[in-house]
Amino acid sequence: MIRLNTVNLVFGSKVILDTVSLHIQRNDRIGLIGPNGTGKSTLFKIICRCIEPSAGTIIFAKDTSIGYLPQEGFVFKKKTIFEEASSAFEDILSLKNQINKIHTQLEDSSLQDEDRQALLDHYAHLQHQLEVVNGAKVNAETGKVLKGMGFKEADFERSISTFSGGWQMRVALSKLLLQEPNLLLLDEPTNHLDIDSILWLEEYLKEFKGGLIIISHDRAFLDRNVSKIWELEKGDISEYYGNYSFYEAEKEKRKELQIARYTNQQKRIKEVERFIERFRAKNTKASQVQSRIHMLEKMEREELPEDTVEQVKFRFRTSKQSGVTVLDVKDVSHIYDGRFIFQDICFSIERGEKVALVGQNGSGKSTLSRIIAGIEQPYSGTIKMGHNVLSEYFAQEHAEKLNNNNTLLQEIESVAPFSMIPHVRHILGAFLFSGNDVFKAVNVLSGGEKSRLSLAKMLLKSANFLILDEPTNHIDITTKKILKNALLDYTGSVLIVSHDRDFLDGLVSKVYELRNGKIHIHLGSFKDFLEKKASVLHMEIAETGMRDTPSSKLEDCGSQKQQYLQKKEQNARKRKLTKEVQTVEEHIALLEMQKKEFDHVFSDVTLYNDKEKSVEINKQYKTLTEELDSLYKRWEIAHTELESLHDTYT
């Protein structure tokens, strides 16, 4: 579908792509990975023809259509989120607008007969086109995808400008999915999604028929959605034919082979050098010595893999031990924009516990973390820190508060205690800032690099309770691994707001889910929590027949009483849907008969002798077709849901 031939890209003295050749096929599902700042997003822009390469060619198949989701910088042409998302169906909306325009023209009583007939012929042609492209799907499909992205129906008519950047990204992604291009380029699509929406998106992408390239630092998301890995490093791309877990194992094998080749070559070089040194002064061996000298000069030297990450580790500084109870939250409520976002919540964290705080976007997770950190005050209730607790808070906005005039080294030294000054280079190295990188100005760092620097600054502060709000957003997989290992070794207590499944799995032993304004406690691993969550998602997809966002019914489904109630509810729902389908079908049949009668009336040329009558009949026909469209949508939704219930519960 797309072929890159010896593509080069240079910015100043920095080589982004060095003679890269790639082939993107129609059904490829590729994960594009690499350290922050290597040029992954830039490669996307080249594929989208947003920027031109310095050299090389890019060949596109004639029917190639590309949908590109950037990390930021979204441009919207419509006012409401529903209008923007549904604009993906531009061709269908254009047909509908033309049909509505003809209806308006036909209502003109001064219209000449010839002109009226021409309009009716054009109307019939447009109506046929609309039926061919299934024009009734616009509202249903748009609503389905927006709900999957976490929007409520009440949000559909809200202005896009009233939503945060993260929610605007969801609108852009919704529109992209509805356009159904044959190649999707998604740049960090999970950064602003909660767990429910990530699970929904994964289900959607399973059914996507085109090609897919994903830049993501979400290892779990890559494992579930790609079958090939492109690793971009130092201007070159290495291909691995498997998901991210395969890539890790395969890269380790390649690394071992490279080390073996290097070791064997070094052994051979030493043998040759010993021969040269031994026989350099002997005339009888002169030709052999020269031959070996030339051989060494021409030899292509093997290099050791540049993988120092595992050698550089860090540990969080801990202060004196806290009391048994680190945090006690009692009857805490908070109001935002005139409504309670959570009410009367109670929970506690004990010494040494590592707890995840999760929930849908907008549920109040970040607000609650700020209240716990003392940055905001609750509307009511109390937050009590335990004996000897020293807390430290990290949030993404900390990255925006860095001093852009400083170098990395100056920025981290500005908060370092005197005793830690000798160790700041080591700490920067742990976050992948090595060599001359430490003398870079803060203002040239990418978003991920700024997040890493903010985390590094936090290390210098002594604490026994860490409150981390989305610490893995914008940082690469390698840095996540380093951070996770450090937290596993950390002896203090941790509260983590995150949607990063791989990061949380194996790290936390308890999950607090903020849902419907209350805290729901899930004991056990994050993997157990996800399995329950996924089972609810599959159940709700079966219930609605649509990929809709879960309504958060994650309760203890194991009890016989609840199973009985669920079964009873399913049967009642099936009866209701069966009746609704029958009623709608009867109404559709009646209106279709009336539509045929109208078609017969329209074919009678004498109709247009009476202009008032023809205008009135056109109005009636327009009303009828609009009602039919509405009934078709109702039938499609109800029938699909009914079929899903039969498949799942009978």
C-alpha angles and dihedrals in degrees: 000000000000127000126190113201119198092323118188128188124183128179108193106305094340118099110213099172122018114197094317120183119187139161121211112198127200099259099032116137105196134178113208110205139168141122119302113277097025094115106263094139089044090057088054090053090052092051089049090049090239090128132021122236119242090238141353132054137271119206122199128194111242095247096046114137118180128200112197126193110190123198092246144345099080118182118204125194098186132066105226128045092240092052091048095047094044091050084081085081092061094149094051093045089050090054091049092050091051091049091050090049091054090050089055092048092049090056089065106105092200093063115125118240094243092050091047092052091048090052092049091051090050090046091054090050093050092046090053091050090050091053091049092055093042096244092187092071098073100087096036095049094042092050092047095053095042091052089048088055090056102263120138120224089248088062095058096089096040118113114259089228090068091064127083123248091263093055091044088056088057090054090051091048092048091053090047093052091048092052089060097206117187091242125040120196110193118185109199094328095174097052094097099027126102120224094265092055093045090054090048092049091051090054090049094049091051087067095042109116101199136071121290133200117183130191104199143148089201103105094189091052091051093047091054099042112033136063098185133046127210111195113199113201131152092350095306130102123216118196125219120185103220141047126294095279089053089048092054093051094043093048090053090053091049090048091053091049091049091050090049092050090048092049093048092047092050089050090051092047092053091050091051092046090051090052091050093048093047098049103027092106096046115096092203091061097040095108092048091048092050090047091055093045089055090046091056092047092053096041115117102229121227117225131211114250111266096235111134095142096099091049092058113068136157140198129213113247111245126201126209117317117279127226120273093265110054100175133015118187114189127186093329117177131174134191126209125180092351098309137089112255090185132000136201095345120173131188141131139212122216129211112287095011119137109204132182119216110203138165143130118301109274093027091112104256096137092041090053092048090052090050091050090049090052095244092116132028121232121241088236140346133053137278112201125186117208130241115302092359115158110184132195124196129207127186134163093253088067087075089061092053095062117119104254092198093063129084116237090258093050092047095054094041089054090072100029119113113236091254091056098050093095090054102049094094089054091051091049089049090054087059092050097261104129139156114354091353088089090066094056117116114252091233093067094055122110121238091262093049091051090052090052091050091049090052090048090054090053090057091067093063119083113233141150096200121051122194108194121185110197094327094173099054111121096001122114127248094257092055090046089055091051091048093047093051090050091051091048088056093044112110096199129081124276135199111191126190103199146133094201104119099189091047094051097041109097092007104075128050097192135039125206109197116199104210133158090353095304136096116244115194121216115187118206136040126335088244090062090050091050093050090055090046093050092049090054091049092053091047092051093047087054091048096051102029087225135091092253129162114266114258089221103253094154101147132133100299094177099083118101091225093057092045089053092049091048092051091048090050091049093052091049090049092051092051091050093048093047090054092046092050091050092048093048092047091053091049092047091051090052094049093045089056089051090048090055089051089053090050089054091049091049091054090060106092092200088071090077093057086075103055096183091052093048091050091050092048090050090053091050091048092050091051091049095050091048090052090048091052090052092049092049089056092048091049094048093051096044095043094048091050092047092051091050091051091051092049094048106035107028 
